[in-house]
Amino acid sequence: MRLILALPLLAVAACDVDNDSANDQVRLEYNQQKIEDAAAATARTAEEVGSSVGNVAADTGRAIKKEVGDIDVDVDVTRNRSRNATANEAAVH
């Protein structure tokens, strides 16, 4: 989806405009090679950014694990209710 937003920018980058004011004409020319080169450069940059984000996330995870360490939590939950409370609750429902 984001690539669709970048397509007009790639087209403008590969566009040559000649303005002939004497004849009141504008010539617009697209260079396909420039478009392909710009698209390839954009793809390489996106790949590098993605790789960098992944590296930062991995480094952050290692730093958090080193700082926090392993935490063991034991939880024992028991619930003791009187018979009257259970009977009253059943009557309400």
Sequence and secondary structure as in RCSB ss.txt:
>XXXX:A:sequence
MRLILALPLLAVAACDVDNDSANDQVRLEYNQQKIEDAAAATARTAEEVGSSVGNVAADTGRAIKKEVGDIDVDV
DVTRNRSRNATANEAAVH
>XXXX:A:secstr
 HHHHHHHHHHHHTEEEEEETTTTEEEEEE HHHHHHHHHHHHHHHHHHHHHHHHHHHHHHHHHHHHH       
       HHHHHHHHHH 
